[in-house]
Amino acid sequence: MTGAGAGCAVRYDSPIPPYQQIAAEVVRDIESGAPAVDRPVPSESALIQRWGVARDTARRAVRHLRDQGYVYTVPQRGTYVRERSSEADES
């Protein structure tokens, strides 16, 4: 994920909520092809460690990604990149 390698941190002075900042970084990675469709995205624990945020913030970021159609979650397994149709990209 780009956030860790680039030394990115949540900007609390930004008008964009922290969970959306994290989700946006994950989306950038997904759109660049890493991780690929049906491959796992970072877990909540990994997001917590990487970004230094509370569990609720990491959970909201994953929920936001799921609500936007970028990922799907398999209980007790993890969260994975969803294949997106061109129609989903346009909405």
N, C-alpha and C positions, 0 to 999 in steps of 0.2 A: 504494500500500500504506500502510496506516495507520501502520506502524512508523516510517517515515521522517518523515512529516508531523508526527507527535506527538512526535518526538524520543525514541522508545523505544530502549532499549538492553537487551542481554541482562543479566539479573540473575544474576551468578555466585554470589550468596549464597542463591539460591532452591533448593529441593529439586527443582525441575523442570529437567531438563537443557536446556542452551541450544538444541539442535536442536528440542526440543519447544516451547520458548517461541516460536521463529521460526515453526514450523509452525502453532501456535495462532493467531498473528497473521494468517498467510495464510488460514487457515480462516475467521477472522472476516470477512476481506475477501470471500472466495468466497461465504460465506453471506449477505452483504449485497448480492451481485450484481455486485461489481466485483473481478475480471474476470468476464465472463459465460462460460457454457458454451462450450467449444471456443476460448476466447481464451487467450493465453499468460499464465502466472504469471511473476513475476520469475525471471530466470535465476540460476544459482549465483553468477555474478560480481556480479549486482545485489544479491543477498542479502549477499555478502561486504562489498561497499562500504557498503550501507545499515546493516548491523548490526555491522560491524567484527569479524567472526568468521573463523576459518580455513576454507579450502575444504572440509575434511572435515566441519565442522559444517554448512555450507550444503548439502553433498551429503546428509548424514544427514537434514536437514530435508525436502528434496525426496523422498528415499526414504520417509520417514515419511508424507508426504502421499500418495504413490503407494500405500503399503501400506494406508492408511486409505480408499482409494478416491476421494480428492478430485481427483486429477490423473492424467494419463497422459503418458508421454514418447515423443516421436517422435525416434529417433536423428538427429543432425545438424540437427534443426529446433527442438526446444525442448520445454517442458513446458506442458501445457494443462489447463484445468479440465474435469473429467469430469462428465457429467450423472449425477446421483445419483437413484436410485429411492427411493421412500418406504421400501422394505424395507431398503435400505442405511443409511438414516438411523436406523432402529430398532435396528440391531445394534451 
